[in-house]
Amino acid sequence: MAITHSYTIQSAISGDDRFLSPLFIILKELTKTFGPRVEETMFRQNNIYVLALKSGKLISHHFEI
């Protein structure tokens, strides 16, 4: 059976147990983009970063500036 949904949710926590911004949500999308309906209805906040990737996995180079 093939995996049809895959995602990564990554938060950062400081040494004194505080959540840090942003929260990363990576969703598996084979085209690496969201469809128009998803773009229209997606919940958006300044401290949440949502990305569409072919694998649905967050890796270190996504943090590079």
TORRO-593181 format. One record per atom (N, C-alpha, C, O, CB): residue number from 1; residue in three letters; atom name; x, y, z. Coordinates in Angstrom, 3 decimals. Atoms other than C-alpha are relative to their C-alpha. Glycine has a CB too. Example, Ala and Ser with C-alpha at 12.3 -4.5 7.8 and 13.67 -1.06 7.14 Angstrom:
<nr->1 rest->ALA atom->N px->0.890 py->-1.190 pz->0.000> $
<nr->1 rest->ALA atom->CA px->12.300 py->-4.500 pz->7.800> $
<nr->1 rest->ALA atom->C px->0.900 py->1.200 pz->0.000> $
<nr->1 rest->ALA atom->O px->1.936 py->1.181 pz->0.665> $
<nr->1 rest->ALA atom->CB px->-0.992 py->0.027 pz->1.246> $
<nr->2 rest->SER atom->N px->-0.820 py->-1.190 pz->-0.060> $
<nr->2 rest->SER atom->CA px->13.670 py->-1.060 pz->7.140> $
<nr->2 rest->SER atom->C px->-0.770 py->1.090 pz->0.730> $
<nr->2 rest->SER atom->O px->-0.261 py->2.198 pz->0.899> $
<nr->2 rest->SER atom->CB px->0.414 py->0.462 pz->-1.415> $
//
This chain:
<nr->1 rest->MET atom->N px->0.844 py->-1.181 pz->0.000> $
<nr->1 rest->MET atom->CA px->0.000 py->0.000 pz->0.000> $
<nr->1 rest->MET atom->C px->0.888 py->1.243 pz->0.000> $
<nr->1 rest->MET atom->O px->1.872 py->1.293 pz->0.738> $
<nr->1 rest->MET atom->CB px->-0.959 py->-0.002 pz->1.222> $
<nr->2 rest->ALA atom->N px->-0.769 py->-1.232 pz->0.101> $
<nr->2 rest->ALA atom->CA px->1.332 py->3.465 pz->-0.904> $
<nr->2 rest->ALA atom->C px->-0.413 py->0.994 pz->1.082> $
<nr->2 rest->ALA atom->O px->-1.574 py->1.056 pz->1.485> $
<nr->2 rest->ALA atom->CB px->-0.174 py->0.624 pz->-1.385> $
<nr->3 rest->ILE atom->N px->0.289 py->-1.067 pz->-0.960> $
<nr->3 rest->ILE atom->CA px->1.596 py->6.287 pz->1.588> $
<nr->3 rest->ILE atom->C px->-0.560 py->1.178 pz->-0.783> $
<nr->3 rest->ILE atom->O px->0.067 py->1.650 pz->-1.731> $
<nr->3 rest->ILE atom->CB px->1.285 py->0.416 pz->0.818> $
<nr->4 rest->THR atom->N px->0.625 py->-1.102 pz->0.727> $
<nr->4 rest->THR atom->CA px->-0.752 py->9.036 pz->0.465> $
<nr->4 rest->THR atom->C px->0.114 py->1.332 pz->0.727> $
<nr->4 rest->THR atom->O px->-0.012 py->2.387 pz->0.106> $
<nr->4 rest->THR atom->CB px->-1.446 py->-0.311 pz->-0.247> $
<nr->5 rest->HIS atom->N px->-0.119 py->-1.235 pz->-0.769> $
<nr->5 rest->HIS atom->CA px->-0.282 py->11.567 pz->3.260> $
<nr->5 rest->HIS atom->C px->1.250 py->-0.083 pz->0.860> $
<nr->5 rest->HIS atom->O px->1.464 py->-1.062 pz->1.574> $
<nr->5 rest->HIS atom->CB px->-1.265 py->0.246 pz->0.878> $
<nr->6 rest->SER atom->N px->-1.198 py->-0.049 pz->-0.811> $
<nr->6 rest->SER atom->CA px->2.972 py->12.550 pz->4.854> $
<nr->6 rest->SER atom->C px->0.244 py->1.448 pz->0.369> $
<nr->6 rest->SER atom->O px->0.012 py->2.345 pz->-0.441> $
<nr->6 rest->SER atom->CB px->1.222 py->-0.612 pz->-0.742> $
<nr->7 rest->TYR atom->N px->-0.266 py->-1.362 pz->-0.424> $
<nr->7 rest->TYR atom->CA px->3.945 py->15.593 pz->6.856> $
<nr->7 rest->TYR atom->C px->1.006 py->0.000 pz->1.139> $
<nr->7 rest->TYR atom->O px->1.224 py->-1.013 pz->1.804> $
<nr->7 rest->TYR atom->CB px->-1.296 py->0.702 pz->0.423> $
<nr->8 rest->THR atom->N px->-0.905 py->-0.219 pz->-1.117> $
<nr->8 rest->THR atom->CA px->6.460 py->16.970 pz->9.317> $
<nr->8 rest->THR atom->C px->-0.465 py->1.261 pz->0.704> $
<nr->8 rest->THR atom->O px->-0.763 py->2.267 pz->0.060> $
<nr->8 rest->THR atom->CB px->1.497 py->0.116 pz->-0.471> $
<nr->9 rest->ILE atom->N px->0.262 py->-1.191 pz->-0.808> $
<nr->9 rest->ILE atom->CA px->5.672 py->19.368 pz->12.146> $
<nr->9 rest->ILE atom->C px->1.200 py->0.161 pz->0.909> $
<nr->9 rest->ILE atom->O px->1.511 py->-0.730 pz->1.699> $
<nr->9 rest->ILE atom->CB px->-1.352 py->-0.114 pz->0.825> $
<nr->10 rest->GLN atom->N px->-1.222 py->-0.225 pz->-0.765> $
<nr->10 rest->GLN atom->CA px->8.770 py->20.888 pz->13.711> $
<nr->10 rest->GLN atom->C px->-0.124 py->1.282 pz->0.801> $
<nr->10 rest->GLN atom->O px->-0.316 py->2.363 pz->0.244> $
<nr->10 rest->GLN atom->CB px->1.226 py->0.061 pz->-0.928> $
<nr->11 rest->SER atom->N px->-0.028 py->-1.186 pz->-0.854> $
<nr->11 rest->SER atom->CA px->8.783 py->23.226 pz->16.651> $
<nr->11 rest->SER atom->C px->1.398 py->0.137 pz->0.579> $
<nr->11 rest->SER atom->O px->2.185 py->-0.809 pz->0.556> $
<nr->11 rest->SER atom->CB px->-1.073 py->-0.087 pz->1.137> $
<nr->12 rest->ALA atom->N px->-1.273 py->-0.240 pz->-0.675> $
<nr->12 rest->ALA atom->CA px->11.754 py->24.765 pz->18.415> $
<nr->12 rest->ALA atom->C px->-0.312 py->0.361 pz->1.442> $
<nr->12 rest->ALA atom->O px->-1.248 py->1.111 pz->1.719> $
<nr->12 rest->ALA atom->CB px->0.833 py->1.133 pz->-0.708> $
<nr->13 rest->ILE atom->N px->0.203 py->-0.257 pz->-1.429> $
<nr->13 rest->ILE atom->CA px->12.032 py->24.839 pz->22.201> $
<nr->13 rest->ILE atom->C px->1.320 py->0.494 pz->0.572> $
<nr->13 rest->ILE atom->O px->2.372 py->-0.097 pz->0.329> $
<nr->13 rest->ILE atom->CB px->-0.503 py->-1.287 pz->0.758> $
<nr->14 rest->SER atom->N px->-1.201 py->-0.567 pz->-0.600> $
<nr->14 rest->SER atom->CA px->14.491 py->26.985 pz->24.132> $
<nr->14 rest->SER atom->C px->0.471 py->-0.856 pz->1.168> $
<nr->14 rest->SER atom->O px->-0.235 py->-1.764 pz->1.608> $
<nr->14 rest->SER atom->CB px->-0.258 py->1.438 pz->0.464> $
<nr->15 rest->GLY atom->N px->-0.553 py->0.731 pz->-1.135> $
<nr->15 rest->GLY atom->CA px->16.705 py->25.691 pz->26.929> $
<nr->15 rest->GLY atom->C px->-0.813 py->0.143 pz->1.269> $
<nr->15 rest->GLY atom->O px->-0.744 py->-0.706 pz->2.157> $
<nr->15 rest->GLY atom->CB px->1.389 py->0.454 pz->0.258> $
<nr->16 rest->ASP atom->N px->0.863 py->-0.181 pz->-1.177> $
<nr->16 rest->ASP atom->CA px->14.243 py->27.108 pz->29.466> $
<nr->16 rest->ASP atom->C px->-1.455 py->-0.378 pz->-0.301> $
<nr->16 rest->ASP atom->O px->-2.381 py->0.150 pz->0.315> $
<nr->16 rest->ASP atom->CB px->0.068 py->1.456 pz->0.488> $
<nr->17 rest->ASP atom->N px->1.297 py->0.614 pz->0.321> $
<nr->17 rest->ASP atom->CA px->11.303 py->25.204 pz->27.897> $
<nr->17 rest->ASP atom->C px->-1.044 py->0.944 pz->-0.585> $
<nr->17 rest->ASP atom->O px->-2.239 py->0.751 pz->-0.361> $
<nr->17 rest->ASP atom->CB px->-0.557 py->-0.613 pz->1.221> $
<nr->18 rest->ARG atom->N px->0.948 py->-0.880 pz->0.691> $
<nr->18 rest->ARG atom->CA px->9.734 py->28.032 pz->25.885> $
<nr->18 rest->ARG atom->C px->-0.053 py->-0.382 pz->-1.472> $
<nr->18 rest->ARG atom->O px->0.976 py->-0.668 pz->-2.084> $
<nr->18 rest->ARG atom->CB px->0.398 py->1.498 pz->0.165> $
<nr->19 rest->PHE atom->N px->0.140 py->0.220 pz->1.437> $
<nr->19 rest->PHE atom->CA px->8.336 py->27.425 pz->22.408> $
<nr->19 rest->PHE atom->C px->0.489 py->1.244 pz->-0.724> $
<nr->19 rest->PHE atom->O px->0.203 py->2.368 pz->-0.310> $
<nr->19 rest->PHE atom->CB px->-1.479 py->-0.330 pz->-0.386> $
<nr->20 rest->LEU atom->N px->-0.520 py->-1.093 pz->0.804> $
<nr->20 rest->LEU atom->CA px->10.079 py->29.557 pz->19.803> $
<nr->20 rest->LEU atom->C px->-0.709 py->0.020 pz->-1.347> $
<nr->20 rest->LEU atom->O px->-1.204 py->-1.009 pz->-1.806> $
<nr->20 rest->LEU atom->CB px->1.528 py->-0.131 pz->-0.186> $
<nr->21 rest->SER atom->N px->0.612 py->-0.144 pz->1.317> $
<nr->21 rest->SER atom->CA px->8.708 py->30.873 pz->16.513> $
<nr->21 rest->SER atom->C px->1.068 py->-0.110 pz->-1.062> $
<nr->21 rest->SER atom->O px->2.233 py->0.192 pz->-0.799> $
<nr->21 rest->SER atom->CB px->-0.752 py->1.340 pz->-0.125> $
<nr->22 rest->PRO atom->N px->1.319 py->0.458 pz->0.417> $
<nr->22 rest->PRO atom->CA px->8.091 py->29.882 pz->13.853> $
<nr->22 rest->PRO atom->C px->-0.158 py->-1.506 pz->0.194> $
<nr->22 rest->PRO atom->O px->0.804 py->-2.221 pz->0.474> $
<nr->22 rest->PRO atom->CB px->-0.245 py->0.367 pz->-1.457> $
<nr->23 rest->LEU atom->N px->0.326 py->1.422 pz->0.057> $
<nr->23 rest->LEU atom->CA px->6.390 py->26.503 pz->13.836> $
<nr->23 rest->LEU atom->C px->0.037 py->-0.379 pz->-1.478> $
<nr->23 rest->LEU atom->O px->-0.598 py->0.280 pz->-2.302> $
<nr->23 rest->LEU atom->CB px->-1.417 py->-0.320 pz->0.663> $
<nr->24 rest->PHE atom->N px->-0.112 py->0.444 pz->1.390> $
<nr->24 rest->PHE atom->CA px->7.270 py->24.634 pz->10.630> $
<nr->24 rest->PHE atom->C px->-0.945 py->-1.167 pz->-0.242> $
<nr->24 rest->PHE atom->O px->-0.942 py->-2.140 pz->0.512> $
<nr->24 rest->PHE atom->CB px->1.457 py->-0.402 pz->-0.339> $
<nr->25 rest->ILE atom->N px->0.875 py->1.092 pz->0.421> $
<nr->25 rest->ILE atom->CA px->4.643 py->22.472 pz->8.916> $
<nr->25 rest->ILE atom->C px->0.326 py->-0.286 pz->-1.456> $
<nr->25 rest->ILE atom->O px->0.162 py->0.573 pz->-2.322> $
<nr->25 rest->ILE atom->CB px->-1.529 py->0.356 pz->0.195> $
<nr->26 rest->ILE atom->N px->-0.391 py->0.400 pz->1.344> $
<nr->26 rest->ILE atom->CA px->5.822 py->20.569 pz->5.856> $
<nr->26 rest->ILE atom->C px->-0.970 py->-1.079 pz->-0.465> $
<nr->26 rest->ILE atom->O px->-1.074 py->-2.132 pz->0.163> $
<nr->26 rest->ILE atom->CB px->1.483 py->-0.511 pz->-0.041> $
<nr->27 rest->LEU atom->N px->0.988 py->0.937 pz->0.526> $
<nr->27 rest->LEU atom->CA px->3.162 py->18.805 pz->3.784> $
<nr->27 rest->LEU atom->C px->0.506 py->-0.647 pz->-1.283> $
<nr->27 rest->LEU atom->O px->1.171 py->-0.002 pz->-2.094> $
<nr->27 rest->LEU atom->CB px->-1.339 py->0.712 pz->-0.253> $
<nr->28 rest->LYS atom->N px->-0.404 py->0.719 pz->1.206> $
<nr->28 rest->LYS atom->CA px->3.755 py->16.173 pz->1.120> $
<nr->28 rest->LYS atom->C px->-0.925 py->0.369 pz->-1.151> $
<nr->28 rest->LYS atom->O px->-2.128 py->0.110 pz->-1.107> $
<nr->28 rest->LYS atom->CB px->-0.012 py->-1.529 pz->0.239> $
<nr->29 rest->GLU atom->N px->0.712 py->-0.332 pz->1.230> $
<nr->29 rest->GLU atom->CA px->2.689 py->17.473 pz->-2.278> $
<nr->29 rest->GLU atom->C px->0.935 py->-0.326 pz->-1.155> $
<nr->29 rest->GLU atom->O px->1.993 py->0.290 pz->-1.280> $
<nr->29 rest->GLU atom->CB px->-0.453 py->1.515 pz->-0.030> $
<nr->30 rest->LEU atom->N px->-0.880 py->0.442 pz->1.071> $
<nr->30 rest->LEU atom->CA px->4.140 py->15.762 pz->-5.337> $
<nr->30 rest->LEU atom->C px->0.407 py->1.116 pz->-0.949> $
<nr->30 rest->LEU atom->O px->1.494 py->1.072 pz->-1.526> $
<nr->30 rest->LEU atom->CB px->-0.660 py->-1.086 pz->-0.772> $
<nr->31 rest->THR atom->N px->-0.306 py->-1.120 pz->0.889> $
<nr->31 rest->THR atom->CA px->3.993 py->18.999 pz->-7.344> $
<nr->31 rest->THR atom->C px->0.762 py->1.115 pz->0.711> $
<nr->31 rest->THR atom->O px->1.145 py->2.096 pz->0.073> $
<nr->31 rest->THR atom->CB px->-1.280 py->0.554 pz->-0.590> $
<nr->32 rest->LYS atom->N px->-0.673 py->-0.999 pz->-0.840> $
<nr->32 rest->LYS atom->CA px->5.655 py->20.984 pz->-4.491> $
<nr->32 rest->LYS atom->C px->-0.775 py->1.307 pz->0.090> $
<nr->32 rest->LYS atom->O px->-0.212 py->2.342 pz->0.446> $
<nr->32 rest->LYS atom->CB px->1.388 py->0.275 pz->-0.534> $
<nr->33 rest->THR atom->N px->0.862 py->-1.178 pz->-0.112> $
<nr->33 rest->THR atom->CA px->2.734 py->23.426 pz->-4.610> $
<nr->33 rest->THR atom->C px->-1.348 py->-0.439 pz->0.541> $
<nr->33 rest->THR atom->O px->-1.712 py->-1.613 pz->0.476> $
<nr->33 rest->THR atom->CB px->-0.161 py->0.724 pz->-1.374> $
<nr->34 rest->PHE atom->N px->1.362 py->0.260 pz->-0.450> $
<nr->34 rest->PHE atom->CA px->-0.704 py->23.689 pz->-3.088> $
<nr->34 rest->PHE atom->C px->-0.961 py->0.398 pz->-1.110> $
<nr->34 rest->PHE atom->O px->-0.703 py->1.333 pz->-1.867> $
<nr->34 rest->PHE atom->CB px->-0.318 py->0.769 pz->1.318> $
<nr->35 rest->GLY atom->N px->1.016 py->-0.344 pz->0.978> $
<nr->35 rest->GLY atom->CA px->-3.785 py->23.712 pz->-5.261> $
<nr->35 rest->GLY atom->C px->-0.707 py->1.294 pz->0.378> $
<nr->35 rest->GLY atom->O px->-0.571 py->1.772 pz->1.504> $
<nr->35 rest->GLY atom->CB px->-1.010 py->-1.131 pz->-0.135> $
<nr->36 rest->PRO atom->N px->0.660 py->-1.289 pz->-0.248> $
<nr->36 rest->PRO atom->CA px->-5.904 py->26.862 pz->-5.571> $
<nr->36 rest->PRO atom->C px->-0.988 py->-0.046 pz->1.166> $
<nr->36 rest->PRO atom->O px->-1.105 py->0.925 pz->1.914> $
<nr->36 rest->PRO atom->CB px->-0.724 py->0.451 pz->-1.248> $
<nr->37 rest->ARG atom->N px->0.968 py->0.099 pz->-1.101> $
<nr->37 rest->ARG atom->CA px->-8.560 py->25.614 pz->-3.144> $
<nr->37 rest->ARG atom->C px->0.711 py->-0.011 pz->1.357> $
<nr->37 rest->ARG atom->O px->0.257 py->0.623 pz->2.309> $
<nr->37 rest->ARG atom->CB px->-0.863 py->-1.271 pz->-0.156> $
<nr->38 rest->VAL atom->N px->-0.782 py->0.026 pz->-1.243> $
<nr->38 rest->VAL atom->CA px->-5.966 py->24.863 pz->-0.469> $
<nr->38 rest->VAL atom->C px->0.572 py->1.383 pz->0.277> $
<nr->38 rest->VAL atom->O px->0.503 py->1.858 pz->1.410> $
<nr->38 rest->VAL atom->CB px->1.140 py->-1.051 pz->-0.082> $
<nr->39 rest->GLU atom->N px->-0.544 py->-1.350 pz->-0.175> $
<nr->39 rest->GLU atom->CA px->-4.290 py->28.245 pz->-1.019> $
<nr->39 rest->GLU atom->C px->-1.058 py->0.971 pz->0.516> $
<nr->39 rest->GLU atom->O px->-0.778 py->1.815 pz->1.367> $
<nr->39 rest->GLU atom->CB px->0.576 py->0.513 pz->-1.320> $
<nr->40 rest->GLU atom->N px->1.106 py->-0.872 pz->-0.407> $
<nr->40 rest->GLU atom->CA px->-7.668 py->29.960 pz->-0.617> $
<nr->40 rest->GLU atom->C px->-0.416 py->-0.192 pz->1.445> $
<nr->40 rest->GLU atom->O px->-0.744 py->0.773 pz->2.136> $
<nr->40 rest->GLU atom->CB px->-1.182 py->-0.233 pz->-0.885> $
<nr->41 rest->THR atom->N px->0.596 py->0.310 pz->-1.300> $
<nr->41 rest->THR atom->CA px->-8.669 py->28.223 pz->2.583> $
<nr->41 rest->THR atom->C px->1.018 py->-0.303 pz->1.097> $
<nr->41 rest->THR atom->O px->0.631 py->-0.576 pz->2.234> $
<nr->41 rest->THR atom->CB px->-0.921 py->-1.165 pz->-0.143> $
<nr->42 rest->MET atom->N px->-1.022 py->0.355 pz->-0.985> $
<nr->42 rest->MET atom->CA px->-5.354 py->27.606 pz->4.349> $
<nr->42 rest->MET atom->C px->0.057 py->1.030 pz->1.129> $
<nr->42 rest->MET atom->O px->0.070 py->2.238 pz->0.889> $
<nr->42 rest->MET atom->CB px->1.375 py->-0.119 pz->-0.677> $
<nr->43 rest->PHE atom->N px->-0.163 py->-0.853 pz->-1.173> $
<nr->43 rest->PHE atom->CA px->-5.102 py->28.989 pz->7.874> $
<nr->43 rest->PHE atom->C px->1.429 py->0.545 pz->0.004> $
<nr->43 rest->PHE atom->O px->2.384 py->-0.221 pz->-0.121> $
<nr->43 rest->PHE atom->CB px->-0.310 py->-0.786 pz->1.323> $
<nr->44 rest->ARG atom->N px->-1.333 py->-0.618 pz->0.036> $
<nr->44 rest->ARG atom->CA px->-2.193 py->31.451 pz->7.983> $
<nr->44 rest->ARG atom->C px->0.208 py->0.880 pz->1.231> $
<nr->44 rest->ARG atom->O px->-0.676 py->1.623 pz->1.657> $
<nr->44 rest->ARG atom->CB px->0.184 py->0.837 pz->-1.296> $
<nr->45 rest->GLN atom->N px->-0.425 py->-0.824 pz->-1.129> $
<nr->45 rest->GLN atom->CA px->-0.365 py->33.037 pz->10.887> $
<nr->45 rest->GLN atom->C px->1.463 py->0.372 pz->-0.225> $
<nr->45 rest->GLN atom->O px->2.190 py->-0.348 pz->-0.909> $
<nr->45 rest->GLN atom->CB px->-0.196 py->-0.751 pz->1.374> $
<nr->46 rest->ASN atom->N px->-1.385 py->-0.445 pz->0.166> $
<nr->46 rest->ASN atom->CA px->2.909 py->34.964 pz->11.064> $
<nr->46 rest->ASN atom->C px->1.009 py->-0.961 pz->0.622> $
<nr->46 rest->ASN atom->O px->2.148 py->-1.035 pz->0.161> $
<nr->46 rest->ASN atom->CB px->0.173 py->1.372 pz->0.608> $
<nr->47 rest->ASN atom->N px->-0.934 py->0.882 pz->-0.697> $
<nr->47 rest->ASN atom->CA px->4.459 py->32.388 pz->13.414> $
<nr->47 rest->ASN atom->C px->-0.110 py->-1.465 pz->-0.444> $
<nr->47 rest->ASN atom->O px->0.428 py->-2.354 pz->0.216> $
<nr->47 rest->ASN atom->CB px->-0.233 py->0.093 pz->1.491> $
<nr->48 rest->ILE atom->N px->0.107 py->1.348 pz->0.570> $
<nr->48 rest->ILE atom->CA px->3.547 py->29.323 pz->11.283> $
<nr->48 rest->ILE atom->C px->0.481 py->0.062 pz->-1.446> $
<nr->48 rest->ILE atom->O px->-0.017 py->0.853 pz->-2.247> $
<nr->48 rest->ILE atom->CB px->-1.476 py->-0.549 pz->0.084> $
<nr->49 rest->TYR atom->N px->-0.560 py->0.051 pz->1.338> $
<nr->49 rest->TYR atom->CA px->5.562 py->28.486 pz->8.178> $
<nr->49 rest->TYR atom->C px->-0.417 py->-1.322 pz->-0.636> $
<nr->49 rest->TYR atom->O px->-0.009 py->-2.389 pz->-0.176> $
<nr->49 rest->TYR atom->CB px->1.556 py->0.153 pz->0.028> $
<nr->50 rest->VAL atom->N px->0.497 py->1.207 pz->0.675> $
<nr->50 rest->VAL atom->CA px->3.840 py->26.023 pz->5.817> $
<nr->50 rest->VAL atom->C px->0.672 py->-0.106 pz->-1.358> $
<nr->50 rest->VAL atom->O px->0.720 py->0.857 pz->-2.123> $
<nr->50 rest->VAL atom->CB px->-1.558 py->0.030 pz->-0.153> $
<nr->51 rest->LEU atom->N px->-0.726 py->0.228 pz->1.233> $
<nr->51 rest->LEU atom->CA px->5.759 py->24.495 pz->2.939> $
<nr->51 rest->LEU atom->C px->-0.469 py->-1.306 pz->-0.631> $
<nr->51 rest->LEU atom->O px->-0.738 py->-2.275 pz->0.078> $
<nr->51 rest->LEU atom->CB px->1.519 py->-0.026 pz->0.255> $
<nr->52 rest->ALA atom->N px->0.351 py->1.225 pz->0.739> $
<nr->52 rest->ALA atom->CA px->4.842 py->21.933 pz->0.259> $
<nr->52 rest->ALA atom->C px->1.271 py->-0.562 pz->-0.607> $
<nr->52 rest->ALA atom->O px->1.980 py->0.126 pz->-1.341> $
<nr->52 rest->ALA atom->CB px->-1.078 py->0.278 pz->-1.114> $
<nr->53 rest->LEU atom->N px->-1.172 py->0.671 pz->0.545> $
<nr->53 rest->LEU atom->CA px->7.566 py->19.436 pz->-0.580> $
<nr->53 rest->LEU atom->C px->-0.381 py->-1.370 pz->-0.525> $
<nr->53 rest->LEU atom->O px->-1.357 py->-1.970 pz->-0.075> $
<nr->53 rest->LEU atom->CB px->1.103 py->-0.119 pz->1.060> $
<nr->54 rest->LYS atom->N px->0.275 py->1.305 pz->0.600> $
<nr->54 rest->LYS atom->CA px->7.672 py->16.278 pz->-2.643> $
<nr->54 rest->LYS atom->C px->0.072 py->-1.122 pz->1.030> $
<nr->54 rest->LYS atom->O px->-0.695 py->-2.082 pz->0.953> $
<nr->54 rest->LYS atom->CB px->0.982 py->-0.275 pz->-1.132> $
<nr->55 rest->SER atom->N px->-0.189 py->1.061 pz->-0.991> $
<nr->55 rest->SER atom->CA px->8.845 py->14.206 pz->0.339> $
<nr->55 rest->SER atom->C px->-0.865 py->0.167 pz->1.248> $
<nr->55 rest->SER atom->O px->-1.175 py->-0.816 pz->1.921> $
<nr->55 rest->SER atom->CB px->1.444 py->-0.057 pz->0.404> $
<nr->56 rest->GLY atom->N px->0.711 py->-0.261 pz->-1.253> $
<nr->56 rest->GLY atom->CA px->6.879 py->15.865 pz->3.155> $
<nr->56 rest->GLY atom->C px->0.923 py->0.039 pz->1.198> $
<nr->56 rest->GLY atom->O px->0.459 py->0.047 pz->2.338> $
<nr->56 rest->GLY atom->CB px->-1.057 py->-1.042 pz->0.221> $
<nr->57 rest->LYS atom->N px->-0.977 py->0.028 pz->-1.082> $
<nr->57 rest->LYS atom->CA px->10.097 py->15.900 pz->5.189> $
<nr->57 rest->LYS atom->C px->0.817 py->1.291 pz->0.044> $
<nr->57 rest->LYS atom->O px->1.275 py->1.786 pz->-0.986> $
<nr->57 rest->LYS atom->CB px->0.927 py->-1.203 pz->-0.159> $
<nr->58 rest->LEU atom->N px->-0.821 py->-1.186 pz->-0.223> $
<nr->58 rest->LEU atom->CA px->11.907 py->18.900 pz->6.636> $
<nr->58 rest->LEU atom->C px->1.438 py->-0.473 pz->0.194> $
<nr->58 rest->LEU atom->O px->1.703 py->-1.387 pz->0.976> $
<nr->58 rest->LEU atom->CB px->-0.506 py->0.836 pz->1.242> $
<nr->59 rest->ILE atom->N px->-1.412 py->0.332 pz->-0.164> $
<nr->59 rest->ILE atom->CA px->15.676 py->18.725 pz->6.277> $
<nr->59 rest->ILE atom->C px->0.796 py->1.272 pz->0.257> $
<nr->59 rest->ILE atom->O px->0.289 py->2.378 pz->0.073> $
<nr->59 rest->ILE atom->CB px->0.543 py->-0.740 pz->-1.245> $
<nr->60 rest->SER atom->N px->-0.783 py->-1.135 pz->-0.485> $
<nr->60 rest->SER atom->CA px->18.496 py->20.970 pz->7.443> $
<nr->60 rest->SER atom->C px->0.140 py->1.143 pz->-1.008> $
<nr->60 rest->SER atom->O px->0.156 py->2.301 pz->-0.591> $
<nr->60 rest->SER atom->CB px->1.360 py->-0.472 pz->0.392> $
<nr->61 rest->HIS atom->N px->-0.205 py->-1.104 pz->0.925> $
<nr->61 rest->HIS atom->CA px->18.941 py->22.952 pz->4.220> $
<nr->61 rest->HIS atom->C px->-1.217 py->0.917 pz->-0.118> $
<nr->61 rest->HIS atom->O px->-1.089 py->2.011 pz->-0.668> $
<nr->61 rest->HIS atom->CB px->0.355 py->-0.540 pz->-1.354> $
<nr->62 rest->HIS atom->N px->1.159 py->-0.892 pz->-0.014> $
<nr->62 rest->HIS atom->CA px->15.404 py->24.365 pz->4.603> $
<nr->62 rest->HIS atom->C px->0.173 py->1.137 pz->1.003> $
<nr->62 rest->HIS atom->O px->-0.549 py->2.133 pz->0.946> $
<nr->62 rest->HIS atom->CB px->-1.265 py->-0.787 pz->0.323> $
<nr->63 rest->PHE atom->N px->-0.274 py->-1.031 pz->-1.000> $
<nr->63 rest->PHE atom->CA px->16.805 py->26.387 pz->7.524> $
<nr->63 rest->PHE atom->C px->1.077 py->0.960 pz->-0.440> $
<nr->63 rest->PHE atom->O px->1.300 py->1.963 pz->0.238> $
<nr->63 rest->PHE atom->CB px->0.397 py->-0.632 pz->1.300> $
<nr->64 rest->GLU atom->N px->-1.078 py->-0.857 pz->0.453> $
<nr->64 rest->GLU atom->CA px->19.639 py->27.949 pz->5.532> $
<nr->64 rest->GLU atom->C px->-0.552 py->1.315 pz->-0.524> $
<nr->64 rest->GLU atom->O px->-1.610 py->1.367 pz->-1.150> $
<nr->64 rest->GLU atom->CB px->0.825 py->-0.699 pz->-1.077> $
<nr->65 rest->ILE atom->N px->0.413 py->-1.342 pz->0.461> $
<nr->65 rest->ILE atom->CA px->19.416 py->31.656 pz->4.820> $
<nr->65 rest->ILE atom->C px->0.891 py->0.430 pz->-1.135> $
<nr->65 rest->ILE atom->O px->0.722 py->1.524 pz->-1.673> $
<nr->65 rest->ILE atom->CB px->0.058 py->1.043 pz->1.153> $
//
